[in-house]
Structure formats: structure tokens, C-alpha cells
Amino acid sequence: MKKTIILFVAIILATGSIYSQGLSSSGNLIKGGIEDGQKLIQAYIKPLNKAIVFGLSDVTYSQLRNDDDSRRFEINLKLAYVSLPSEDFTYDVSKLNLQYIKAKDPSKTIAQTVVGDSIKSITLVSKAKDLFNRPLFEFQSPTGGQKSAIPLPYLGVTYRMKHTNLSINLIPFVTVPDTEMKIGMLGVQAQQDLGVFISALKDKNYGVSLQAGGAFLYGHQDLDVSPSGVYVPVSLSGSHTGPYDNQEVDIYYTSLNTNIYGHYRFAEKYTFFAGGGFALGSSRILMLGNYPIYEKDPTGYASVVASDVHDPLDISDTFTRAKFELGARADWKHFFLQLSYNTAIYGGFAFNLGYKL
């Protein structure tokens, strides 16, 4: 068990590093202006938002034995390993309907998302040009974390009754080492065996159950977005006055899910289950503090205004997904092991190791 807990902590730290890198990199996209910055940040971090929202609803099955009158608690280590579709590794800047910014090279408009390539980048420039046909400013798009899947681990406590299971899932609010990222999660779920209502399913080695639950994840990251890294070859008016030591970003994820499962138990130890359901979730990103931006001077043909903006962004997204899941579980006296696979987009494998008190 000690080695398992160490592995769990390591996965949390690795996952937190992905969040931290994505939030830190996205902060620089605000430099080209608020409107375009919002579109660029949304495209950059959207795959991570989807993975978290759906990952929070991936470890939902909890075995019910309606022939067992005992009541007890279980402690679980859960891990959803969310696979990412290849089309979400990049985004096309030319399709974002940006008002002031474009790719410098028209043949290189594909930028990396937060999970994309860790080396590739493209140059973004202002659409407005000076008298010498030069862009008024330019900067680099951020690279990604090069991830094909996102691990999402959490702890669970389940109270098992004859026909009903109640669970609490959580990630303790922790600071990820070597970053300024803090994350925490709280979720609840309930599963009801229908054998209590349908006599044909009562006290059988097969059954049908309904499950519903929800989860909330919060993340906080301090940022360091400075005026450096932007090339301005034309006349520059205005100034960046700061201070920039108050920059931070808050993220909020909410996920709701409902599922129906059928299971078959044999040899007292082993259970196969299959089910389907629906997940609904949302993400919200708040960028707070002072940030430097560059915009075309409306009074000058070939000049740029440097200024600061306070609390520039509040970005929200909503996601939905249907899923079909197959899994198996093995029970021993004090331990159980559960593995499952979700066939949906942003699905993947899920793992659940528990101890029976």
C-alpha cells in the first residue's frame, strides 16, 4: 500500500505540472490584446479543460452486492487515464477569426495546444503594418506539454450498504513542488441497486444499478507575464507601469454524470460490469491582476500603444459527452482491484484500488 500511495502522489505532481505549464504559457497570449488573447487562450487550453471535466466522471462504478447485509467503509485510490484525440494537439490560428493578430507566415498557421509538441512554435504578428510593410509587433506562440493522455488521480471513501453505495472523492488542496500551482478536488456520488425495487433482480449474482454524481476541481496559479518577449519595430507610445507581481489565474471545473450499469458476479470474487451514461461539465478561467498589452495606436498609422490591463479575462466553456464502459473487478478479504475502459472520446482506462475497513 505504501508504494501505491507514493505512485499516487507522483501522478498528482505530474498532472499538476501539466496544469501549471499550460496556465503559465497561456498568460503570454494576452499580450496582443484582450479580444484576440481570449480566443488564443481558449484554443490553447481547451483540450486540458475537456480532459479534466470528463476525467472527473470516469471512475464511477462501485460494486453492489444486494445479498450482503454488512455495512462498511472502503478507502480507494482512483486513477482516470484520459486519452486525447490527435486533432486536439494543435489549433489553426487562421480559423479563430482574430481581429488584430495573425500568423506571420501564411503557410504556418498551426500552433500547439497545451498538450501539443513541446518544441514547435509559430510567430504571431499584428495585422496592422507600418509604412515599410512591417508588422507593428510580433511574439511567439507557446509550446505544449507533449501529452497523449492526462492522468487524473484522486482518493475516495465509500460507505457500502445493502442496496446503496455513497462515495466522497477528493484531491487534498496541495501545492505542486517546483511550481506555484495549487489544486484541489471534491466530488460525491451515489449508486442504487434496482434489486430493491425489482423482485427478479433481488439476491441474484447479476443486477442493474443507477449511478449519479458530481465533482468540483479548483486550481490556482501565480503568473509572471512581463513586457519582454514582444518585438516592436515601430514608434511606441504609452508605457507599461505595472506592477506585475499580482498576476494570478484561477480555474474552476464542474462535472456532473449519470450512468446505468449491469453486472454479473461469479466465483464470489469476480465481477464483470458494463454500462453507459452521460456527462455534463463546465470550465471557467479567471485571469486576475495587471498585464502588459500592445495595441495599434488609433491616432497613428504606424505606431503602437503599450498599456496595462487589469483582470482581463473570464473564459467559460461547457462540454457534454455520452460514454460506454466495460470493466472487471476482483475482491479479496480486505482489498479489491477494479479496471475499466471507456470507449468515448476523451475516454480511456480507469483504475481503482481499494481497502475494506
GITA-V553181 format. One record per helix or strand. SS is the DSSP state (A for helix, B for strand). FROM is the first residue (numbers start at 1). LEN is the number of residues. If there is no record, write none. Layout:
ss->SS from->FROM len->LEN
ss->SS from->FROM len->LEN
This chain:
ss->A from->2 len->31
ss->A from->34 len->22
ss->B from->72 len->12
ss->A from->86 len->3
ss->B from->90 len->3
ss->A from->93 len->3
ss->B from->101 len->3
ss->B from->110 len->3
ss->B from->123 len->4
ss->B from->129 len->1
ss->B from->135 len->1
ss->B from->138 len->3
ss->B from->149 len->12
ss->B from->164 len->12
ss->B from->181 len->13
ss->A from->194 len->3
ss->A from->199 len->3
ss->B from->206 len->17
ss->B from->231 len->1
ss->B from->235 len->4
ss->B from->248 len->19
ss->B from->270 len->19
ss->B from->290 len->7
ss->B from->303 len->8
ss->B from->313 len->19
ss->B from->335 len->8
ss->B from->348 len->9
